[in-house]
Amino acid sequence: MQQKIIILDFGSQTTQLIARRLRELDTFCEILPYNKFPQDDKEVIGVILAGSPYSVYDPEAFKVDLTQFLGRLPVLGICYGAQFISYNNGGNVEPAGSREYGRQNLTTINKECPLFRGFDNNSQVWMSHGDTITAIPTGSEVVASTETVENAAYYCPDATLMGSYDGHQPVMGVQFHPEVFHSVQGTQLLKNFVVDICGGRQDWSADNYIETTVKELKEQIGNDRVILGLSGGVDSSVAAVLLNRAIGNQLTCIFVDHGMLRKNEFSQVMEDYKVLGLNVIGVDASEKFFADLAGVTDPEQKRKIIGRDFVEVFNAEAKKITDAKWLAQGTIYPDRIESLNITGKVIKSHHNVGGLPEEMHLSLCEPLKWLFKDEVRRVGRSLGMPEHLITRHPFPGPGLAVRILGDITPERVRVLQDADDIFIRGLRDYKVKLSGDEARRVLAAGVPAEMTDGEIEVSLYDQVWQAGAVLLATVRSVGVMGDERTYEHPVALRAVTSTDAMTADWAHLPYDFMAKVSTEIINKVKGVNRVCYDISSKPPATIEWE
């Protein structure tokens, strides 16, 4: 039986972080909407109630029937979850005098409480709430406080002490966020909950996932043939290698070059796939894509044309494989999570290749559907894939078409490819030393590095989540090269740090690196005479410009 923790989502942007931390503890977990607790919960060993943008006393707030699990399973409430449990069990929640946000230290900690075993005095935590618990639930005791938050955490050893619940499992809540890096011992708290309180075996690992998934794929597919669309990215590449291990030459991969990949990417990726032993059909369809994009400047229209053309090209190649019965995709878990907005409606639909399963009448196979991005990378390493494939940054499906402001031409793509290549190579070559929160964030993302004297050394490429160049083809700026006046295009560089791309901050790249890259782009890329750096965060901006 595969043990799992259920995380109930009340609409918080950090809910996925809770799941990622549990997976780092080799514990399987599943995020479900707050109102969809499973009726068949034999595999569930504990429940976490996550945060929310609402106040618990708001008439529109998301509410869950606690009798479904309180008492039967150990329950941990985080922020809104802690407040919701308290509010509905004899406690009280009121607006805080001022918003309690940012780093705080636990001035008192009950280290005898199972939730806080192993904690240091004055342990740093991260608060982010506008309400505060002014009275804890019946039958509970305060087990942690800060200077400004008296009821930072509470613990009830037996749910029957709180009211008429069946069962004697413990209930606990924390008003801080253990899932974020700024809560220095947050992982310790989650481990205490999962292992000591819930009895988790910590048996979820990349090797176990590969073994189990290969067995399931063999049973699912049998002797059928599978088609997989490759993009050159991490997810589809790992999915291909995993499928190849399970079914070998029953897998046929199709890699479509729409002409807007990075410099030399098509040939390099095809060579990588050859080394990995994959059966790949490479299709150069760049002429078709460029012809259909001619004169198109609207970004949404660009995406629609590229998506339509991709389906046509992929379909034409796939139809040549007459005995195929399955379409495989590199869909990962964040693509499938049923995210909620404040109305309770789904705001993130299922992420797959546009319409292909319906058009091709193939069954869908998603070997990575339970994995987060960092777990995909761990599986790739366990499968023996080369590191440069595993650590590739996310790259938009339409490629450089959405990094060129204005219409798309082969010459503009060439200019952007050259500038982007200089930027990405520079990021890979420049080494930095990290410590503290930043080092923990990079290590948690699966970057292979060893901590020495509290520091790790990684490349700038590994430090950032995503990077690339943007060609401002609709803008020209005056410049001087030698004795000549130039009137050419600016290039904007974009690099962000993130954990899941839901939010992102601009990467604070070293000045000497930026100066070197800027000089090299202007000197070597014909058509560019100015380089800018985008210092916008998400929100309010997005990672991509279009």
C-alpha positions in Angstrom: 0.0 0.0 0.0 1.3 3.4 -1.0 1.0 5.7 2.0 -0.1 9.3 1.3 -0.8 12.6 2.9 -3.8 14.6 1.6 -3.4 18.3 1.3 -6.6 20.2 1.1 -6.3 23.3 -1.1 -8.2 26.5 -0.1 -6.8 28.6 -2.9 -3.4 29.5 -1.5 -0.4 30.0 -3.9 1.9 28.2 -1.5 -0.2 24.9 -1.4 2.1 23.4 -4.0 5.1 24.2 -1.8 3.7 22.1 1.0 3.5 19.1 -1.4 7.0 19.7 -2.7 8.4 19.7 0.9 6.6 16.4 1.7 8.0 14.9 -1.5 11.5 16.0 -0.5 10.8 13.9 2.7 10.2 10.9 0.4 6.5 11.0 1.3 3.8 10.7 -1.4 1.1 13.4 -1.1 -1.8 14.5 -3.2 -3.4 18.0 -3.4 -7.2 18.0 -3.6 -9.7 20.9 -3.6 -11.0 21.6 -0.1 -14.4 20.0 -0.8 -13.1 16.7 -2.4 -11.7 14.7 0.4 -11.7 11.1 -0.8 -14.3 8.7 0.4 -11.9 5.8 0.0 -9.0 6.9 2.2 -7.4 3.6 3.3 -4.0 4.8 2.0 -4.2 8.2 3.8 -2.1 8.6 6.9 -2.6 12.3 7.6 -4.3 15.5 6.4 -3.0 19.0 6.0 -5.3 22.0 5.6 -3.5 24.7 3.6 -3.8 28.5 3.4 -6.3 30.6 1.7 -6.8 34.2 0.5 -10.0 34.4 2.6 -10.7 35.1 6.3 -12.4 32.2 8.1 -15.3 34.4 9.1 -15.9 35.7 5.6 -19.3 34.4 4.3 -17.6 33.5 1.0 -14.8 31.6 2.7 -14.1 28.0 1.6 -15.4 25.6 4.3 -14.8 21.9 4.8 -16.6 19.3 6.9 -14.0 18.5 9.5 -15.9 15.4 10.7 -14.7 13.6 7.5 -11.2 13.2 9.0 -10.8 15.0 12.4 -10.2 12.3 15.0 -9.8 9.5 12.4 -6.5 10.9 11.1 -3.7 13.2 12.3 -4.5 16.8 11.1 -2.2 19.8 10.7 -3.6 23.2 9.8 -1.3 25.8 8.2 -2.3 29.5 8.5 -5.9 29.5 7.2 -6.1 25.8 8.0 -5.1 26.4 11.6 -7.5 29.3 11.9 -10.4 27.3 10.4 -9.9 24.5 12.9 -9.8 26.9 15.8 -12.8 29.0 14.6 -15.0 25.9 14.3 -13.9 24.2 17.6 -14.3 26.7 20.4 -11.5 29.1 19.5 -11.6 32.5 18.0 -10.1 34.3 15.0 -10.0 38.1 14.6 -8.3 40.7 12.3 -4.8 41.3 13.5 -3.9 44.8 14.7 -1.5 45.0 11.7 -0.8 42.5 9.0 1.6 39.8 10.4 4.0 39.3 7.5 7.6 38.4 7.2 10.3 36.8 9.3 9.7 36.3 13.0 11.3 34.2 15.6 9.7 31.7 18.0 10.3 33.2 21.4 8.8 30.2 23.2 8.7 26.6 22.0 7.3 23.5 23.7 10.0 21.1 22.6 8.1 18.2 24.2 5.3 18.6 21.7 5.8 16.1 18.9 5.4 18.8 16.3 8.4 20.8 17.6 10.9 18.0 18.5 14.4 19.0 17.4 13.7 22.7 17.1 16.3 25.3 18.1 15.6 28.2 20.4 14.4 31.4 18.5 13.8 29.4 15.4 13.0 31.7 12.4 9.6 31.3 10.8 7.6 33.1 8.1 4.3 34.8 8.8 1.8 35.9 6.1 -1.7 36.6 7.4 -4.0 39.5 8.2 -6.0 37.6 10.8 -4.8 36.0 14.1 -6.0 33.3 16.4 -7.1 35.1 19.6 -8.3 31.9 21.3 -7.2 28.3 20.5 -9.5 25.3 20.1 -11.1 23.6 23.1 -8.8 20.9 24.5 -5.6 22.4 22.9 -2.5 24.1 24.4 -0.3 26.8 23.0 3.1 25.2 21.9 4.8 28.1 20.2 4.7 31.9 20.3 6.5 34.9 18.8 6.8 38.4 20.2 3.7 39.5 18.4 1.8 36.3 17.8 0.9 34.6 21.1 -0.9 31.6 19.5 1.7 30.9 16.8 1.0 27.1 17.2 -1.4 24.9 19.2 -1.6 21.2 19.8 -4.4 18.9 20.8 -3.3 15.3 21.6 -6.8 13.8 21.1 -9.6 15.1 18.9 -12.3 14.0 21.3 -11.1 16.8 23.6 -12.2 19.3 21.0 -15.8 18.0 20.6 -17.9 15.2 19.4 -15.3 13.7 16.9 -14.9 9.9 16.4 -11.4 8.7 17.0 -8.5 9.8 19.1 -5.9 11.2 16.6 -4.1 14.5 17.3 -5.0 17.9 15.8 -2.5 20.8 15.5 -2.2 24.2 13.8 0.5 26.7 13.0 0.0 30.3 11.9 3.3 30.5 10.1 4.3 28.8 6.9 6.7 25.8 7.4 6.7 25.2 3.6 8.6 28.3 2.7 12.4 28.6 2.8 12.3 31.5 5.3 11.0 29.1 7.9 14.4 27.7 8.6 13.2 24.5 10.4 10.0 24.2 8.5 11.1 20.9 6.9 11.8 19.6 10.4 8.2 20.4 11.5 6.7 18.7 8.4 9.0 15.7 9.0 7.8 15.5 12.6 4.2 15.5 11.4 4.7 13.0 8.7 7.1 10.6 10.3 6.6 10.8 14.1 2.9 11.7 14.2 1.5 10.1 11.1 3.9 7.1 11.0 5.1 7.8 7.4 7.6 5.2 6.1 9.4 7.7 3.7 9.4 5.2 0.9 8.6 7.6 -2.0 11.8 8.0 -4.1 12.9 8.4 -7.7 14.1 4.8 -7.9 10.9 3.4 -6.5 8.9 5.6 -8.8 10.8 4.3 -11.8 10.4 0.7 -10.7 6.6 1.1 -10.1 6.0 3.2 -13.2 7.8 0.9 -15.5 5.8 -2.1 -14.2 2.5 -0.1 -14.6 3.4 1.1 -18.1 4.1 -2.5 -19.2 0.7 -3.6 -17.9 -1.1 -0.5 -19.3 0.4 -0.6 -22.8 1.0 -4.3 -23.4 2.3 -4.9 -26.9 0.7 -1.7 -28.3 2.7 1.1 -30.1 3.1 4.5 -28.4 3.7 8.0 -30.0 5.3 10.8 -28.0 5.8 14.4 -29.1 9.2 15.6 -28.0 10.0 19.3 -27.4 13.6 19.0 -26.2 12.6 20.0 -22.7 13.0 18.2 -19.5 9.5 16.7 -19.1 9.1 15.2 -22.5 12.7 13.9 -22.6 12.4 12.2 -19.2 9.0 10.8 -20.2 10.6 9.4 -23.4 13.5 7.7 -21.5 11.1 6.2 -18.9 8.8 4.8 -21.6 11.8 3.5 -23.5 12.9 1.6 -20.5 9.4 0.1 -20.1 8.5 -0.7 -23.8 11.6 -0.2 -25.9 11.1 -0.1 -29.6 7.3 0.1 -29.2 7.9 3.8 -28.6 8.2 6.3 -31.5 9.0 9.9 -30.8 8.4 12.9 -33.0 10.4 16.1 -32.7 9.0 19.0 -34.7 11.3 21.9 -35.5 9.2 25.0 -36.1 12.3 27.1 -36.8 12.1 29.1 -33.5 14.1 26.9 -31.2 17.4 28.1 -29.7 20.6 28.2 -31.7 21.6 24.8 -33.0 19.0 23.2 -30.6 17.4 20.9 -33.1 20.6 19.2 -34.2 22.0 19.1 -30.6 18.8 17.6 -29.1 18.5 15.0 -31.9 22.1 13.9 -31.2 21.2 13.7 -27.5 18.2 11.5 -28.2 20.4 9.3 -30.4 22.8 8.7 -27.6 19.9 7.9 -25.3 18.8 5.1 -27.7 15.4 6.7 -28.5 13.6 6.1 -31.8 13.0 9.7 -32.9 11.6 11.1 -36.1 12.9 14.7 -36.6 10.8 17.0 -38.8 12.1 20.3 -40.1 8.8 22.2 -40.7 10.3 25.7 -40.3 9.3 26.9 -43.8 5.6 26.2 -43.1 5.7 28.0 -39.8 7.5 31.0 -41.1 5.1 31.3 -44.0 2.1 31.1 -41.8 3.5 33.6 -39.3 4.4 36.2 -41.9 3.1 39.6 -40.9 1.5 38.4 -37.7 2.3 40.6 -34.7 -0.4 39.7 -32.1 1.1 37.3 -29.5 -2.1 35.3 -29.1 -2.5 34.9 -32.8 1.1 33.7 -33.0 0.4 31.0 -30.4 -2.7 29.9 -32.2 -1.0 29.6 -35.6 2.0 27.7 -34.1 -0.4 25.4 -32.1 -2.5 24.7 -35.2 0.6 24.1 -37.4 2.1 21.8 -34.8 -1.0 19.7 -34.7 -1.0 19.5 -38.5 2.7 18.5 -38.8 2.6 16.1 -35.9 -0.6 14.5 -37.1 0.8 14.0 -40.6 3.8 12.2 -39.2 1.8 10.2 -36.6 -0.6 8.9 -39.3 2.3 7.2 -40.9 2.5 5.0 -37.8 -0.6 3.1 -38.5 -0.6 0.7 -35.5 -0.2 3.3 -32.8 -2.8 3.1 -30.0 -1.4 5.5 -27.4 -0.3 9.1 -27.2 2.3 9.8 -24.5 2.8 13.3 -23.0 5.2 14.8 -20.5 2.4 16.1 -18.3 3.6 16.7 -14.7 1.6 17.1 -11.5 1.3 20.9 -11.3 -0.3 20.8 -14.8 -3.1 18.5 -13.3 -3.7 20.2 -10.0 -7.2 21.6 -9.8 -6.3 25.2 -8.8 -9.0 27.4 -7.5 -9.7 31.1 -7.7 -11.8 33.0 -5.1 -15.0 31.9 -6.9 -14.1 28.2 -6.5 -13.9 27.6 -10.2 -11.1 25.9 -12.0 -8.5 28.4 -13.2 -6.0 26.0 -14.7 -7.3 23.5 -17.2 -5.6 20.2 -18.0 -2.3 20.9 -19.8 -1.7 18.7 -22.9 -0.7 19.1 -26.5 -3.6 21.0 -28.1 -6.4 18.6 -29.1 -4.2 15.8 -30.2 -5.8 12.9 -28.3 -9.3 13.8 -29.6 -8.1 14.3 -33.2 -6.0 11.1 -33.3 -8.4 8.8 -31.4 -5.5 7.6 -29.2 -5.5 6.7 -25.5 -3.5 9.1 -23.3 -0.4 7.9 -21.4 1.2 10.3 -18.9 4.1 8.6 -17.1 5.1 11.7 -15.1 1.6 12.7 -14.0 2.4 12.5 -10.2 5.8 14.4 -10.3 6.8 17.9 -9.6 9.6 19.5 -11.8 12.3 18.8 -9.3 11.2 15.2 -9.0 11.2 14.8 -12.8 14.9 15.9 -12.7 15.6 13.3 -10.0 14.0 10.6 -12.0 16.0 11.7 -15.1 19.2 11.4 -13.0 18.2 7.9 -11.8 17.6 7.0 -15.4 21.2 8.0 -16.3 20.3 11.0 -18.5 23.0 13.6 -19.2 23.0 16.6 -16.8 22.6 19.3 -19.5 19.2 17.7 -20.5 18.0 17.4 -17.0 18.8 21.0 -15.9 17.4 22.7 -19.0 15.3 25.8 -18.1 11.6 25.9 -19.1 11.2 27.1 -22.6 7.9 28.2 -24.2 6.2 25.9 -26.7 6.0 28.6 -29.4 9.7 29.1 -28.8 11.4 32.4 -29.8 8.2 33.5 -31.5 6.9 34.9 -28.2 10.3 36.5 -27.5 10.2 38.6 -30.6 8.0 41.7 -30.3 6.6 42.2 -33.7 6.3 39.9 -36.8 8.5 36.9 -37.2 11.1 36.6 -39.9 14.0 34.1 -40.2 16.5 37.0 -39.9 14.9 38.2 -36.6 15.0 34.7 -35.3 18.7 34.5 -36.2 19.5 37.7 -34.4 17.7 36.5 -31.2 19.2 33.1 -31.4 22.7 34.6 -31.4 22.0 37.0 -28.6 20.2 34.3 -26.5 23.1 31.9 -27.1 25.6 34.4 -25.7 23.4 35.0 -22.6 22.8 31.3 -21.8 26.4 30.3 -22.4 27.5 33.1 -20.1 25.1 32.0 -17.4 26.5 28.4 -17.6 30.1 29.6 -17.4 29.8 32.0 -14.5 30.2 30.4 -11.0 28.7 31.8 -7.8 28.8 30.7 -4.1 25.5 30.6 -2.3 24.5 30.1 1.4 21.4 30.3 3.6 17.9 30.5 2.0 19.3 30.9 -1.5 21.4 27.7 -1.2 18.5 25.8 0.3 16.3 26.9 -2.6 18.7 25.8 -5.3 19.4 22.5 -3.6 15.7 21.8 -3.2 15.2 22.4 -7.0 17.4 19.3 -7.5 20.7 21.1 -8.5 23.6 18.7 -7.9 25.9 20.5 -5.5 27.6 19.8 -2.2 27.5 22.0 0.9 31.0 23.0 2.1 31.3 25.2 5.1 27.7 26.3 4.7 28.2 27.2 1.0 27.5 25.7 -2.4 29.1 26.6 -5.7 26.9 26.5 -8.8 26.6 28.3 -12.1 24.4 31.3 -12.6 22.3 29.1 -14.9 21.6 26.7 -12.1 20.8 29.6 -9.7 18.0 31.0 -11.9 14.7 29.3 -12.8 14.4 30.6 -16.3 16.4 32.9 -18.6 16.3 34.2 -22.1 16.7 37.1 -24.4 13.8 39.2 -26.0 14.2 41.0 -29.3 12.3 44.3 -29.3 11.7 44.2 -33.1 9.1 47.0 -33.0 11.7 49.4 -31.5 14.9 50.9 -32.9 17.4 52.9 -31.0 20.3 55.1 -32.0 23.8 53.9 -31.4 27.4 54.6 -32.4 29.9 51.9 -33.6 33.2 53.2 -34.6 32.6 56.4 -36.5 29.2 55.3 -37.8 25.7 56.0 -36.5 23.6 52.9 -36.1 19.8 52.5 -35.9 19.1 49.0 -34.7 17.1 46.9 -32.3 17.5 46.6 -28.5 17.6 43.2 -26.8 16.1 42.7 -23.3 17.6 40.0 -21.1 15.3 38.2 -18.7 16.3 36.0 -15.8 14.1 35.0 -12.8 14.3 33.0 -9.6 11.3 30.8 -8.7 10.3 27.5 -7.2 7.2 26.8 -9.3 6.8 29.7 -11.8 3.5 30.7 -10.1 5.5 33.7 -8.7 9.0 34.8 -9.7 11.5 37.5 -8.8 14.1 39.0 -11.1 17.5 37.5 -10.6 20.1 39.8 -9.2 22.9 38.9 -11.6 26.4 40.3 -10.9 27.2 43.6 -12.6 30.5 42.3 -14.0 28.6 39.4 -15.7 26.0 41.8 -17.1 28.7 44.1 -18.5 30.5 41.2 -20.2 27.3 39.7 -21.7 26.1 43.1 -22.9 29.4 43.9 -24.6 29.6 40.6 -26.3 26.1 40.8 -27.6 26.5 44.3 -29.1 29.9 43.4 -30.6 29.0 40.1 -32.1 25.3 40.2 -33.0 24.6 42.2 -36.1 21.4 44.1 -35.8 21.6 44.8 -32.0 23.1 48.0 -30.6 21.6 48.1 -27.1 21.0 45.6 -24.2 18.6 46.1 -21.4 17.8 44.0 -18.3 14.2 43.3 -17.2 13.8 43.8 -13.4 10.1 43.1 -13.2 8.7 40.4 -10.8 5.8 38.1 -11.3 3.2 39.4 -10.4 2.6 42.0 -11.7 4.6 41.1 -14.8 4.8 37.6 -16.4 8.0 35.6 -17.0 7.6 35.7 -20.7 6.9 39.0 -22.5 4.2 37.7 -24.8 
